[in-house]
Amino acid sequence: LGAQRTKAQGNSIVIGPRATLTIRDRSSGDRVTVQIHASSVHGGDGRNAGMGSPFLVYNELVKTGESVRVRDVTPVPPLAMALFGTGLTPELSEPGALNVCGWIRLQV
């Protein structure tokens, strides 16, 4: 799960309450906009505190009406993405960048 950065706090990136969260659909590869389910620790009122990483993992994907929500989310630091992600390749068009899993770019 990747998110658009919304505010900075010290040296750490924090995902604010209005951040756009997207996941990649396994079958089509398309990006799908999702929200954090209110029952999750980082959802509801917990979302206002922000999160310390622009990347998240989730345990459950729930479709409620027209929206898609993720439950049991955990922030994942970019270093963990680089160390444990699959398909780590250099981004040839951008020196100093790595491509993780074929769609996440990390600046090193």
N, C-alpha and C positions, 0 to 999 in steps of 0.2 A: 504494500500500500504506500503510495506517495502522496505528499501534500504540498500545497503552495505555501511558501513562507509568508507569515503575516506580521510578525514583530520579533525584535531581538531583545534579549534580556542578558546583559553582560556579554560573555563570549558564547553563550549557548543559544541555539535556535529554539524558539518556542512556537508551537502551533497554537494559534489563538482560536477563539470561538467561531470566527467567520471563515476559517480556512476551508479551501476546497479539497476534499479527499477523493482520490480516484483509485480504482483497482483495475486490473487487466482481466478481461473475460477469457477464460481458458480456451474455449472453443473458437472464438472469432479473433481474439487478440485485441479487441476494441477496448478503449478506456471507458469505465463506467463510474459515474459520480455516486458516492455513497455518503451516508451520515453515520455517526456513532450512535448506537442504540442508547436510549436514556437509562436502561438498566445496567449499562456498563459503568465501571468506575470512572472512566474518562468521558462518559456521556452525561447528559442532563446538566446539573449544576457543576459537576466535576469538570466539564468542558471549559468553563470560564477560567479555571486555573491555568489552562494551557498544558502543553506537553513539551518535553525537552528534546524531541527528535522529530525530524520531518518524515520519518518512516515508521510504519506500524505493522504488526502482525495481528491477525485476528483468528478466532476459533470458529465463529459461526456467522453465516451470512443469512439475513432475514429480509424477505420482501414484504413490506407493509403498504398496501395500497399501491401508489405510484412510485414510492421511494424504496431504495435499497439501503439497509442498515447493517452494520457490523457489530458483533458483540464480542466481549472478552478480548479487548484490544490491549496490546502492550507496545510501548514505544521501543524502537530498535535503533541503536546508534549507527551512523554511517560506517564506522569501522567494522562492526559486526556484519553489515551487508557485504563489505569487501572480503572479509575473511571466510564467511560461510555461504555466500551466494554462489550460484552455479554460473558457468559460462563467463568467467571474468576475462575480458579482452580490453586492450587499449583502444581508446576512441581516436581513430586516425585523423578525423577532421578537426579535433580539438586537442592539442598537446597538453599533457598533464591530466587528462580525464580518463576514467575507466568506465567500461560498460559492464553492468552486472545483469545477468539473465536476459540479455538482448534488448532491454528497454529502460533500465535505470542507469543514469549517468552520475558518476561521482567525480568531483574535482579533487585531485591529490596535490 
